[in-house]
Amino acid sequence: MKNGAEIMVGCLEAEGVEIVFGYPGAAICPFYDALYDSSIRHVLVRSEQNAAHMASGYARASGRPGVCVATSGPGATNLITGIATAYMDSVPMIAVTGQVNLEQLGRDVFQEADITGACESFTKHSYLVKRAADLPRVFREAFHIASTGRPGPVLIDVPQDVQETVVREGFHYPERAEIEGYRPKTKGHPMQIRKAAQAIREAKRPVICCGGGVVLSNAREEMAAFARKSGMPIVSTMMGIGVMPMHDPLYLGMIGKFGRSYANRAVGEADLILLCGARVGDRAIAVPNQIAEQAKVIHIDIDPAEIGKNMRVDIPIVGDIKSVLSELAEQAEPADCRDWVDRVLRYKNEYEPRGEDRMDAVEPRSFIRALSRLMDGDAILAADPGQSQIWAAINFTQREGRFLTSGGLGTMGYALPAALGAKLAKPRRQAVAVCGDGAFQMSLCELATVKATNVPLKIVVMDNRRLGMVREFQNQAYRGRHIATHMEGNPDFVALCRAYGIQAALAENNAQAELLAGEMLASPGPYVLVCRVDPETPSV
């Protein structure tokens, strides 16, 4: 016989879960008591939101659903931003929350919150479990839903008395999840694939646009093979960074508002665009239908709701990118586009990188390029939204590693906990978080978690004493009327990090920054490098 909490832990063990990120409270205490005797490692976060971000980073690095845990009421509501962040970026996650007793539901008792209702619009699915005997089925379904089709977070809310209920029938974890009406389509329609192959053969100026779906489906090899066979140049959205190494001769870089000018130019002049796992967000293609008027559009996505949502599509293909690209490569012939490729590569070769080394401050764009030269080829780089995100996305030379950021929701404070989660998933790989001073202060409490776990995480803080991206927007749209963007009262970050027992250093110019970056990467423990940045430095 097992109680509900023991069954919950048994379900996680049956799914091969090795680590969970969480913060306890009374309503989830039965689960924590059962966790005490399990094989699962628990990482105690300092804020529940960061538990979700750590689970996100873990999932993106490992390819398996990350698991985060919180208690009822404020513990559960603190997870909301992290759950929404995972949902927008299609990250598989299981969020487990405690809840007040069944008989207390709806009575506004201490620490009650309708978390399933609150998260309805940004979870793939959610459960309020009312019978302990249902827990094995619920957990099996939750992991299946989170990791199949378009991945995403699933919430499991378990009342305290359900966790404490003894199930006399014993514990049996289902081998399969049988969910009526849930049959994600993975194989593309053969006729649509043939149409796509024909359109590619006829195109004179084709471009492949890779989104985060290519990364999520682990289709980098398939994409590279298809691109080389077809001869088509490639661009990526921010979430698609890492699909192709930056040095690949066919890769033009990131498109969008903050992307490479030559990559945007290639999309603007194309007569065919092959969209792969990209939702055509406004920061990637500002006026999508204008592009669609001049180019034939093929859109491959596992989520049929994304196809045609933001851009008119000529050839829709619903299916898993990995599978569809393999089939498309079998039928594809080299496109008649050698002159076009030469043209767009000329655009690329004419580009001059921005930002030169400085002696009076750290110039972040040139420093990020230097940092990428120092890092391992398979390193993981996480960047916080804001100027740091753009500096990293544009200037980091991606090779075989991963680029993690909050692309859809743009959640500040994401990089540090996500990088920690990724490092725990891949302990042998370098993991570096690049944060602005504003974003760093949204998650710096997790320095205690870094210290407690003894994870050699590396953190770069771009300290310009400003909310830089908002300040840029105020310059552009509000005639430089700056309000609420000057970070008055910033602490001495180096002293603060050292108070946590973490090695830290300050760089005041690029020569110092590059020297200290080498020291940081060679350090056996966690390290924070604070870079003093001129507040007038732009994103691009």
N, C-alpha and C positions, 0 to 999 in steps of 0.2 A: 504493500500500500504506500502511496505517496500523496502528499498534499499538493495543491495547485502550484505553489512556489517551486517545489521540487520538480514537478512536471515541466514548468517553464525552463528551468535550468537544464533538465534532461533534453528538452527540445533543442536548445541552443547547442548542447554538446553533440546531439545527433546531426546537426547541420554543420558540424566542424568548426564552430565558432571558437576562436582562441582568445579573444580579447573583447571586452566591452568597456565603454566609456560612460561614466555616470556620476550621480550625486544622490546619496540616499535621503530618505525621509520616512516618516511613520508609515505612510500608506504603501510603501514599497519595501518595507523592512522584512516581511516574510521572504521575499525574493532574495534579498541580500543575505539572509540567514542561510538559505539553501545554497547560495553561491559560495559560501564559506568552505564547503566540503567538495567543491567541484574542481575540474581541471582548467577552468576559465580564469584568465587573468583579468582583474578589474583595475582600471585606471581612474583614480579619483580626480575629477576636474575641479576647477574653482568656480565655474559658472556653467549652468546646464546648457546654455546656447553653445558653448565651446565643446560640450560633449557631442553635439550633433555635427559640428564642424570637424572634430577629430574623426568621427565615424565616417564622414564624407571623404576626408583625405585618405583614410585607411581603405575605403571601398575603391577609390579611384586608382590607388597604387596597387592594390591586390587583385582587383577584378571581382571581389566577393562582397556581398552586402555588409556594410558596417553596422554595428549595433550600439545604440545609446539608450540610457536608462535614466528615468527621473521619477520623482514622487508626484503626488497629485497637486492640484492648485498651482501655485507659483512655479513649482518645479517643472510641471508640464508646460505651462505657458511660456516659460523661459526657453523651451525647446523650439518654439514656433518659428522663429527666424531661421534657425538652422535647418528645420524641416523644409521650409519654403525655399531656402537656398538650394538644397538638394533636389527639390522638385523641379525648379527652373533649369537646372543643369543635368537632369536625368541621371541622378546618382542613386544607385540601389542602397537602401537603408532600412533598417528595422528600428523603430522607436518604441520602446516599452515604457509605459507609464503606470504608476500605481493610481488607484482611485478610491474614493470613500466607499464604505460598505454599500451593498446593493439597496438596502432599505433606506439609506440616507440620500440616495440619488434624487436630485431635484428639490432638495429641501434647504439649499444654501448653507450647508453645515461647514465647519471649519475646513479650509483648504479644498473645497469642492470647485471644480471648473469643468465645464463641458468641453473637454479637449478634443473629442472626436468631431463635435460640431464646429469648434473653432478652426480645425485643420482641414475641414472638408474640401475646400477649394484647392489645396496644394498638397494632398496626399494621393497616391495612386489608389489606395483603399485604406479603410480603417475598421477596427473591430472594438466593440465594447463587449468583453467576455463576461457572460452571466452564469456559466456553468463550468466548473473546473474540468469536467470530463471533455469539454470541447477544446481545451487548450492544445492538444497535439494536432488536431485538424487545423486550428487557427494558425499555429506557428508554421505548419507545413505549407499552408496556402500563402501565408504572408511572405515567406522566403521565395516561393515560386513567383508570386506576383511582382515582388520587388526586382527580381533579376531577369525576368523574361519580357519579351516585347520591348517597349520603350522603358528602360529601367526607371525606378523612382522610389520614394519613401513610402513605407507602410507603417501605420500606427496601430499598436495593440495596447488597449487600455484595460487594466485588470483590477477590479475592486479588491480591497484588502481581504474581505471575507472569502472571496473566490480563491485567493492565494492560500488561505488557511484551510480550505475545505479538503478533506481527505477523500480520495477517489479509491474505492475498494476494488475496482476491476483491474487495477494495476496500470502500468504505463506501456503504451504501444505507440511508437511513432510511425505514421503512415509512410509507405514507400513512395507514394505518388500523391500529388494534389489533384483532386477531381473538382474542377470549378465550372459549373454550368455556364455556358456563354462566353467563357474566357479561353480563346484559342488564338494567341498571337500568330500572325502570318509571317513566316520567315522566308519563304521561297517567292521570288518575284514571278510575275506572270510571263510565261515564255513569249507570248506575242508582243508584249510591251518591251521586253528585252531585245527582241529582234528589231523592233522599230527604233530603239535607241541605238543599236549597233549600226543600222542603216543611216541614221541621222549623223552619227559621228563620221562615217565614211564620206558623207557628202559635205561636211563642214570644211570651211577654209580658215576660219579663225576660232577654233574651239578652246574652251577653258574649263578645267575641272575646279570646282569650289568645294573644299572639304570642310565639314563642320564637326562638331563634337561627337556626332554619331559614329564617325569613322573610328575615333579613339575608343569610344565605349564598346564597340563591337570587336575591338582588337583586330582591325582589318588593315593595319599599316602595310603588311607584306602584300596583301591583295591589291591595295591601292598603288603601291610602288610598281608591282608587276603590270597592272593595267596601264598605268601612265607610260611606262617604258615601251610597252607593246604598241599603244596607240600614238605615242609621241606628243600627247597633249600637255601643255603647260598647266601648272597647278597653282592655285591660290588657296588660302584658308581663312576661315573666320578666326576670332580669338580663341574659341573653344576647340578649334581644329589644329592649333599650333602643336607641333610634334608629330603630326602624321607623316611629314616628310622632313628629313634633315635640312637645315638652312642652306647647306652647301650643295644640295642636289641641283644639277643644272636645269631641271624642269620646274623647280619651286621658286615662285616669285615673292612669297611672303604673305603677310596678313592684309586683308582688305578692310575697308570701312572708314569711318570718320577719323580714326587715329591710325589707320593702316598705311602701308607703303603706297606712295603716289603711283609708282609704276604698276603695282598690282591692281589698283583701282582703274588705272588707264586700260589695262588689259581686259578687265571685265566690261568697261564701257565701250570697247571696240570689238568685242567678241560677236560672232554670229551664232554661236551655240554655247550654252552654259550647262554643264553637268553638275547639278547640285547633289551632294552626297551627305546625308545626315545633317543638314543645316536648315534652320527654321526661317532664315532670311529676316533676322532681326533688324531693327532700324539702325543700330550702330554698325551693322555690316553693309547693308545696302539701303541707303536712305530713301530712294525713290524706285522701288523694285519694278513697278509696272512700266516705268520708262525704259528700264533695261530690257524687260520682256518684249517690248514693242520692236526692238531691233534684233533680238536674238531668239533662237529656238531654245526652249528650256526643258531639260530632262531633270526630273526630281526623284531621287531615291530616298525613301525614308521608311522606317518600320512603323511609324505612327501615321495612319492615313489622314488624321486630322491636321497634320502639319503640311500636307501636300496641297498647294494652291491657296493656303491661308493668307499668305502675305505677298505672293507673286503668282501671276498667271503661268500655268504649266501646260506645255504641249504634250509631253509624254510622262505620265505619272507611273512610278513603279513602287509598289508597296512591298517591302520585304527587308530582311536583314542585310545590311551593307556588305558584310563579309561574303554572304552567299551570292548576292546579286552581282558583285564585282567579279567574283570567280566565273560566273556564267557569262557575264558580259565580256570578260577577257578571252573566253574561248571563241566568241563570235567576232570580236573586234579585229579590224585590220588597221594598219598604220594610217592615220589621217593624212590627207593631202595638205599639210600645214607647215612645211619646213620654212617657208618665207615668213610665215606668221611667228613661228617660234624664234627665228632670228631677230625679228623686230622687237618682240617683247623682252628678249634677253638683252637687246641693245638698250632698251629703256632701263633695265635693271643695272646694267654696267655703267650707265651714265649717272646713276644716283650717287650723291655725296652724303655720307653719314653726317649727322648733325651732332654738335657738341664736342668741343675740344677740351683737353685737360687744362685744369686751372690750378693756380697756386694759392688763390685766396679763398677757395671753397671747393667742395667736391662737385664736379660736373657729372650728374647722374647717368646721362646717356652713354658717355664714353667709359664711365666706371663699370656700368653693366656689361659692356662689351669686354672690358678687361676681366671682369669676374667670370664671365662665361669661358674665357680662354683658360682660366685657372681650374675650373671645375671639371669633374669626370664627365665622360661622354654620356653616361647613363644617369646622370644626376637628376634629382627632382627639384624643380624651382617652383615655389608658391609665391604669388604676388597678391597684395591687397588692392582692392579697387581704389581708384584715384590716380594721381600722377604716377605712383610707383608701378601700378599695373601696366600703364602705357609704356613707361620707360623699359620695363622688363619684357613686355610682349614684343616690342619693336626691336630692341637692341640685344637681347639674349640670343646667342647663337645655339639654337636647339639642335641636338644631334640625335642620340638614341634615348634620351630621357623623357621626362614628363613635365608639362607646364600646368600647374594647378591655379585656378583663380575662380572667383565667383563671377561668372559671366552674365547670367540672366538676371539675378536679383541685385548684383553689385553690392554685396554685404561687406562693409568695412569690419576689420577684425578677423577676417576669415583665414588669412595666410598663416599666422602662427599656429593655431590649433590644427589646421588642415595639414601643414607640413609635419607637425608632430605625429598625427595619425598615419601619414604616409611613411614616415621614418620607422614607426613601429611595425608597419606592414612589410617594409623592405629595409631591414636594419643594416644591410651591407652596402646600401647606396647612399651617396651624399644627399642631404636634404637641406635646402636653404630657403628661408622665408624672407621676402623683401617687403617691408612695411613702410608706410608713411608715419610720421610722428602722431598724427591723429588716429589712424587705424591701430597702431601699436598700443595706444593707451586704451583701446577697447578690449584688448585681450591680454594685456601684460600680466594680469593676475595668473595666467597660465605658465609664467616663468616658474612658479612654485611646482607645477605639474612636471615641467621639463626637469627641474632639479630632482624631484622625488622619483621620477622614472629613470633618471641618470641617462637620458637619451642625448647623444652628441649632436643636437640640433644647432644649426647655424642661422643667425638672424641678422639681417641688415636693416637698420632704421635710417630712412632718409629724413633728416631733421631740418626742415626749412621753416619751422615755427609758423606754419600756415596750413589751412585746409586748402591745399594747392589747386585742386581741380575746381572747387567751387569758386575760388578766387579768380581763376582763369575765366570762368563763366561770367562772373560779375564784371570782369574787364570787357568781355565781348558783348554782353547783352544789357549791362546796366551802367555803362559809361564809367567803369572803374569805381563805382560806389561800393566800397568794401565794408561789409558788416558781418560780424560773427565768424570771421575766417582767420583772425589773428590768434594764434595759440598762446595767449598770455598765460604765464604760470606753468609752462612746461617744466618738468623736473630735470635734474641732472641725471640723464638716462644711464650714464656709465656708473654713477654711484648707486643708482637704484638697482641696476642689474647685479652689481657686486653685493648689495644687501641681500639679494636672493641666493648668493653664493655662486653666481655665474660670472665667468670671465667676460670682461667687456673692455672696449677701447674706443677712442674718439679719433676720427680722421677729419682733418681740416683742409685737405687738398687731395688731388688725385694721386699724387705720388705716395702720400701716406696711406690712402685708401687701398691702393693696389698692394702695397707692402703688408698692411694689416689683414687684407683679405687672404693672402697666402698663409699668414699666421693662423687666421681663423680656421681655414680649411684643414690645416695640419694639426689643429688642436684635438686632443682625444676626447674632450668634453664639450658641453654646450658653450656657445660663444656669441656675444652680441657686438656687432660693429656699428657704431653710430657715425653717420656721415653728415657733416655740416654742409647744408645745401643752400645756395642762394635762392631766396624766395621768389625771385623774378624768373627762374628757370622754367621754360614752358614744357608741356608734355611731349611735343614733337618738334 
